[in-house]
Amino acid sequence: MQCSTVISGCFVVVFAANVFAVDPPKPYGPTPSPRQLRWHELEVYGFLHFGPNTFTDKEWGYGDEPETIFHPTDFDADQIASVAKAGGMRGLILTAKHHDGFCLWPSRYTEHSVKNSRWLDGQGDVVKAISEACRRHGLLFGVYLSPWDRNHKDYGTPAYLTYYRNQLRELLTNYGPIFEVWFDGANGGDGYYGGARTTRRIDNRTYYDWENTWSLVRELQPEACIFSDAGPDVRWVGNEAGYAGETCWATVRSGEAVPGSADPHVLNVGVRDGDMWCPAEVDVSIRPGWFYHPSQDDAVKTVEKLLDIYYASVGRGCNLLLNVPPDRRGRIHEKDAQVLKQWREVLDRTFAVDLARGANVSGPTRGGDPRFSPAKVVDGDRATYWATDDDVTTADLILELPQNVTFNVIRLREYLPLGQRVEAFALDWWDGEKWREFASATSIGNQRLLRTPTITTSKVRLRVCKAAVCPAISEMGLFLSPQ
């Protein structure tokens, strides 16, 4: 249609395509699946640890807690979802069952659930309430189902796996779309076990038969990402402190880990020559504990601490899973809500204006093709990217700004469908006479955020110092974080 109305423009486009068109770079190494690409765009979502532990003041329930102990006095799923939304979260993952075995939905396979609680006279369903509130507030919904169950009599036997998968099927078929299913490696110890009060040990490499459990997720929720130490879609970052490795590759070696039995260091930094795309998720709580404890109301992480966590997680190419536990009312406590809102306000102010927009960008272009020109790094489109010829693996990009700008945060992104390509880079600013290096790092991946000294300049240079193959950079942004 455009060609028929703008004839001269058509000729220009056709001529340019004939002269400049070159093949895009070939993908390097493992690349993300469509579900993983969608996951990468989420950046921040919340964890909700809620259950009997909320009322017993424990972190790990023994499994013998009476169902009547679960009794939130003013449960409000919309308040929980609205606090998450105000904190910039894109979704919520609910602990549908923790190690104590208590189910936050009326499972047909156990009596140890909300159906025998005092809350709403046993007619309530926390999973349903949170999932529906998420949809009302535009959030995604996910679930965590603990593999360890200190309440169930069959734990440690083959019969328990049937029970566990039956419950998983309930969660994945009755509550709408699930964006992430969260599995950890909790693997046995002392418990109530239906009154046996014994210690049960299992081989965490074989007992859970994870492949068949994961296949159930693929069958029932094919768009959901599966999290565990071993992925297969998303891996644990190796700690609960809130930080990824300063170098953090999105790849690992398949078959080297199972949930509950993985090298924390490898999880933290990844494997550069790994054969499996499995990026890290950083899980950390806004409080010292994962469940709500009244004694921790004055120990909520500060805005400054949450900012440090953000830059050490999202800023290193990972996603941040931030736990915000409902209190005994069944609401997010006011102190948690206030800190979350203030934290998001700082982030929103920081990234509201990309000071690199409008810059003139120079550097080598793949085949002279404008589809891969340096200008693509400042066009605000993650689907476009700058690339060089195949034999050019070190290169410079220079941003010349219309006027001096002041910044203290830089954002870089690689074009993920082509894999993780850059292995080292540096950044320089122009002082009017010469270039001055102000930052350097290794991995980029989905996103690399670097907090820098506050710099005022009209020119910034990116130096790709080492890459396995030609770079493919989709964004270079400059931002000013409020002091």
N, C-alpha and C positions, 0 to 999 in steps of 0.2 A: 504494500500500500504506500509506504513512504517512497519507494523507488518510483512509482508511477506519478507522484506529485512533485518530487524534487529530482528531476532528471540529472542535473549536474552533480548533485550529491551522490546519486547512485553510481555514477561513473567514478567518482572519487573513491567511494568505498570499495567498489570492485577492483579498481586499479591497485588500491592500497593492499587489499587482500592478496592479489596476485603477486605483488612485489615483496611484501613483508611477512606473509603467513609462514610460520614455522610450527613444528609440533611442540606442544607443551612438554615440560620436563616429565620424565618418567617417575612414577612413585619410587621412593627409596624405603626399603625395609617394610615392616608391618605398617598398615594404615588403619585408621578407625572405621568401624562399621557405621552405617547410618544411625543406629541407636546410640552409639558412642559419640558421634558428632553432635547429636541433640543434647546428650548429657554434658558435653564440654561447654555448651552455651549457658548452662544453668548457673554456674559459678558458686552460688550460696543457697543452701536450703537448711531446714531445721530438723532436729531430732527431738522427739517427745518421749522421755522416760516417765512412765506413769503406771501405777499399779499398787499392790499391797505395800511395797516398800515405802511409798509416799506416806503411808499412815503408820508404819512401824518404825520409821526413822532408820531403816537399813539401806544398804546398797545391794546386797544379795540376800533375798529371802530364802529361808530354809526349805520351803515347800509345804510346811504344816500350818501356815497361817489360815485361820477360818475365813471363808468367803465373805462373811459379814464385815470384816475389817475394811473392805473397800467401800467407802461411803463419802464421795465428794459432796460437799454441802451446797455448792452453787455452780455446778459444772456448766461451762459456757464454751462450746466449740467455736462459736463465731468470735468470741474474744480472743481465743488462742490463735485462730487463723488471721485475725486482723492485726494482732501484734506481730506475727510473722511477716505479714505483708508490709507493715510499716518498717520492719527491719530489713526490707529488701530481699527477703527469702523468696525463692521461686517454687518451693514445695515443702512438704513435711513428711518425715518418716516416723511412724508410730511404733513403739514397742508393743505389738499386739500380744506377745507373750514373752516374759523375761524368764530367767533361770528358775524362778519359783513355780513356774508352770501355770500361773493364773492367767486366764484368757480374758482379754478386754472385749470379747464378743461372745455371744451365747452359743459356743461350739456344741454341736450335737454329740461330740465324742468324749466329753468330760463334764463332770459336775463342778469342777474347780474353775468357775468362771463368773462373770457378772450376773448370770441368770440366778445365782444363789446369793447375791449380795443384797444389802439393804437399799442400795441406790436404785431409785425409781421402782422400788418393790420388785426388783429382779427383772424388770422389763427393758432395761437400758442396753445400749450397744455403743461403746466408745468408738469402735472402728467405723461404724456407720456414721456416727455423728461427726467425727473428724473428717472422714472422706467427703461427706456432703458439704461441710463447711469449707473445705479446700476448694471444691468446685464453685461454690458461691463467691469465693474471694479470688478466684483465678489462680489458684495454687495447684501444683501437682501433688499426688498422694503416693506414699510408699509404705512398706511394712517391714518390720523386723520380727522374725519368729525364732526365738532361741532354740538351738538344737539340744541343749542340755535342759533337762526337766527334772527338778528335784522333787516334784510331787508325784510323777507318774510311776505306777508300780512296775511297768515293763521296761523302764529305761535300762539300756545295756543289753537288751535282747532284740532279736529281729522283729518281734511284734511291735516294738516302739517305732520303728521306721514306718510301718504302715500307719500308725496313729499320727505320726508327725506329718506325713504326706497328705493324709486326710484333712488335717487342719490347714495345711498350706493350700490345698484345693479350695477349701471354704473361703480363705482370704482372697484368693486370686479369681474367684468366680462370682462373689456376692457384693463386691464393693467398687465396681467400676474399674477404669484404667489405672494401672499401677506403673509408676515411672521407674521405681527401683525396689528390688527385693534384697534385703540386707541379711546376710548370714555371717556369723562369727564362728570362732573355733571353740566355743565353750564345750568342754569335753569331760565332764564328770568329776565326781568327788562325793563327799558325804551329803546326805539328803534324807528326806522323809520317805520318799518312794512308796507311797500308799500305806505307810505305817511300818515299813521294814526298818527304817532308821539305820541305814548301813552306808558304807562307802562303795561306790561302784566305779570301776575304772574301765575305760574303753580304749581301743587303738584308734586314735583320732585320724590316722591316715587311711583306715579302711572301714571302720564301723558305719559311718554315716552314708557311705555309698553316694557321694555328692553328685556324681555324673547323672544318676537317675533322678535325683531331686532337682538338679538344674534343668533336666529335660522336661520336667513338669512345668517349670516356669516358662520355658520356651513354647510349650504347647498352649498354655492358658493365657500368657501375657507376653506375646512375642516382641512387643516394643519395649519391655522392661529391661533395664540393665541389672545384672546380677553382681552384687558386691560380696567379696570375701578376701581373705589373705591371698587366695589364688585366682581371684577374678571369678568367672572368666572375662567379665566386662570391665570391672573396676576393682582395684586392689586397695587394701589398707596401707596407710602411709608408714606403719611401723611404730607409732607412738600415739599417745593421747594428749600430748602437750600442745598441739596446734601448729606444727611446722613440718614442712617437707624439706628434703635435702636442698642445699644451695644449688647443687646440680641435681636435677630430677628428670630422668628420662621417662617417657610414657610407655616404654617397652620393657618386657621381662622375658625370661626363658620359660616356655611352656613345660609343665610337668615338674618343675623344681619345687613347688610349694603346694600344700593343702591347707585348708582353713585350720588355724590353731597350731600349725607347724611350719613356720616360715622364718627366714632370717630377717629380723627387723631392719638391719642396715640395707639389705638388698631392696626391701620394700620401700625404704625411705628415699633411695637414690635411683632405683630402677637399674636396668642393664642396657648399656648403649647398643650392643649388638644382639639384643633380644629378638626372638622370633614371634612375639605376641604383643599386640597393642593392648595394654592394660594399665591405664593411667591411675594415679593415686588419688584417693579421697582422704581428706584430713578431718578426722572426727575429734571434737574437743567440746567440753561443757563450759557454759557461761559461769558455772559455779564450781567449787572444788569437787562436789559429787555429781553423779549422773541423775539421781533422783532428788526431789525437793526435800530439804531439811531446814526447819525454821532457824537453826543455829547458824546457817550460812547466808542469812539475808543480808548481812553486812560484808559478805565475801564475794559478791558478784564482781566479775571482771570489769575493769574500767574501760572507758572508750579507748584510751591509749593502748591498753593491752589488746583489745579486740582489733585495733588497727594493725598492731604488730603481727597478730595472727593472720589477718587478711593478706598482708604483703608477703608473709612466709608460707602461704598456702595457695590462694588464688593467684598471687603474684609469682608463683613458681610453677604455674601450669596445671595446678590441681583444682579440685572443687572442695569447698569448705562445708562440712556438715556440723552445724553448731547446735549443740544440745541446749534446749530451754525447757526445763521440766515444769509441768503444771504443779501447782501447790495443792493443799488439802481441800481447797474449795473446788478445784478443777478449773483453775484459771492460771494464766501466767502472772507471776507476782509483779507488783507495780515497779519494783526496783529493776527487775530484769527488763521489763517493757521500756522503761525510761532509758536505760543504757543502750538497748537495741536501737531505739528511735534516734538517739543522739549519734550513735555510730553511723547509722545510715545517712544522716544529714551531712556528716563530714564527708563520707564517700560520694554522695550526690554532688556536693559542692566541688569536690576535687575533680570529678570527671564530667562536670557539666559542659565545659568548654575545652575542646581540643585545640590548643594553640598552634598545632602544626598545620591545621587546615589553611589552605591558601598559599602554602609554601611552594616555591619552585624547587623541584627535586631533580638532581642530576646524578647520573651514574650509568654504567653499561646496561644495555637492553638486549634481551635475548633475540638474536636474529634481526634486530632493528624493528621488531614487531611491537606496535603500540599496545597490544594486549598485555605485554609484560614490562611496560615502561616503569621507571621509578615513581612516576606520579601516582601509581596505584596504591602506594603505601599511605597516602594522605587523602584518599577519596572517600573514606568512611564506609567502605564496602568490604566485608570479610571474604567475599566470594571472588575478589580480584587480588592480584598479587604481582609483585616485581620478581623477575627471574633473569638470570644471566645465561650465557651459552653454557653448554655442558662442560666445556673444559675450563670454565672460570669458576673456581671455588673459593677464591678470596676476592673481595670487591668492596668498594666504598660507595655509600650514598651520602649526598650532601643536601641538607635542607636549607634553602635560603629563604628567610622569612621576610614579609613585606616591611616589617619594622622590628625593633627589639622586642623580645618577649621575656617574661620572667617565669621560670618553671622550677619544680623540684621533684617531679615524677615523670618517668618515661615508660611508655607501654610499647612493647613489641609483640607481634604475632607472626607465627609461621602459617602457611596455608596447609592445614592439617591433612586434606585428602592426598597430599603428596608425601606425607610422612614427616618425621623429625630429622632435619637435614643439617642445621647449623650446630657446630660443636664449640665455638668460641667466638666472642665478639667484644668490641670496645666502642666507647662513645666519647666524642670530643666536642668541645665548644670553642668558638672563635672569639679571641679576646681583642680583636681589632688588628692584631699583628701576626698572631700564630695560633695554631691549634693547641688546646690543652685537654688532655684526657681527664675525664671525671668519673668514669665507671667502666667496668668490664665484668663479663660473666660467661657462662658456658651454655647451658641448655636454654631454649626458648619455648618451643612447643606451642600449646594453645595460647599462652599468654605469659609474658615476662614483664613484671612491674619492678622498676628500680626506683627507690627513693634516693634522691641525690641532694647535695648542697643546693641552696637556692641560687640559681644562675640566671643572669640577664645577658642575652646575646641575640644576634640576628642570624647566626648560622650554627647548625649542629651537624655533626658527621657520625654516621654509623659505619664502622669497619667490621666486615665479616672476616675474621682472622683465620678461621678454620671451619671447613664444612666437608662432609663426606662426599657430597655431590653439589651441583650448583644450587645456591640458595633460592628459596621461594618465600618471600616476606610479604604478608598481606597488610600489615599495619605498622606504622611508627607514629606514635602520638606523644605530645608534650602537654603536661598538666601542672596546675598550681594547687597544691593542697593548703588549705587554710592553717595557719599556725595555731 
